[in-house]
Amino acid sequence: MPYASETSLVPIPPPGEDELPHDDGEPMESDRHRKQMLLLIESLDLFWKGRDDVYVSGNMTIYFSELQTMKNDFRGPDVFVVLDTVRRDRKSWVVWQENGRTPDLVIELLSESTESVDRGETMRIYAKVLRVPEYFLFDPMKNTLEGHVLDIGSRSYERMVSNADGELVSQQLGLRLGVREGLYLGSKGRWLRWLDAEGRVLPTAEEQARAAEEQARAAEERAQTLADKLAAYEKRFGPLT
């Protein structure tokens, strides 16, 4: 650890999230990539809204060594999840300020400009340095999904096997990942979605509101149908007493 001067014995503390850059400096590849990232983060945050021991974020810098800050060498996953932590706002994820906690799951959104890095150096760091248990790769343009699980002994990733529906299971989260048709922020198409154990999509706030509206409309229609039947009965047989 560095010291304030050659003659000082007071160590200089390592920089924290207030001193370090707050993002990785890399813009999202496209509007589609940006919306896909937000969709995954929003729906998982809503699913866990009652929990304060998980953290979900994306496009945020992860710092894992002091040397790394001097070399400007860091990672900014598109989506990452940390379990057994404190749910609070953060500027960046600084491992030495988080009791050594690193992500339990990472999702990178592939593009032509990033795919080689995501499959190469980034995958190596997640496996050998950060030891991320599960690493998923998704191409929002081609709708291709693959997953990798960490082999602790070799610190390398092994390819996951999808189920009959092309879905991948996250053992860390107890959820699945699968591609589904949908509408998000005005864009229709096939999106990577979180699924529960029964295969149901974890909804966004917009989808929750839409479902509530549909339920209210269906209730009104049922009430109107019942009223119409009652009116027809009374017209034929007289008022009910």
Salt bridges, closest charged atoms under 4 A:
GLU17 OE2 - ARG88 NH2 3.30
ASP18 OD1 - LYS91 NZ 2.90
ASP31 OD1 - ARG34 NH2 2.61
ASP31 OD2 - LYS35 NZ 3.45
ASP45 OD1 - ARG87 NH2 2.89
ASP53 OD1 - ARG51 NE 2.95
ASP73 OD1 - ARG75 NH1 3.77
GLU98 OE2 - ARG88 NH2 3.43
GLU98 OE2 - ARG90 NE 2.69
ASP104 OD2 - ARG101 NH2 2.89
GLU115 OE2 - ARG119 NE 2.92
GLU121 OE2 - ARG124 NH2 2.79
GLU146 OE2 - ARG119 NH1 2.82
GLU146 OE2 - HIS148 NE2 2.79
GLU146 OE1 - ARG159 NH2 3.74
GLU167 OE1 - ARG176 NH1 2.89
GLU167 OE2 - ARG180 NH2 2.46
GLU181 OE2 - ARG190 NH1 3.81
ASP196 OD2 - ARG200 NE 2.73
GLU198 OE1 - ARG200 NH2 3.00
GLU206 OE2 - ARG210 NH2 3.09
GLU207 OE1 - ARG193 NH2 2.82
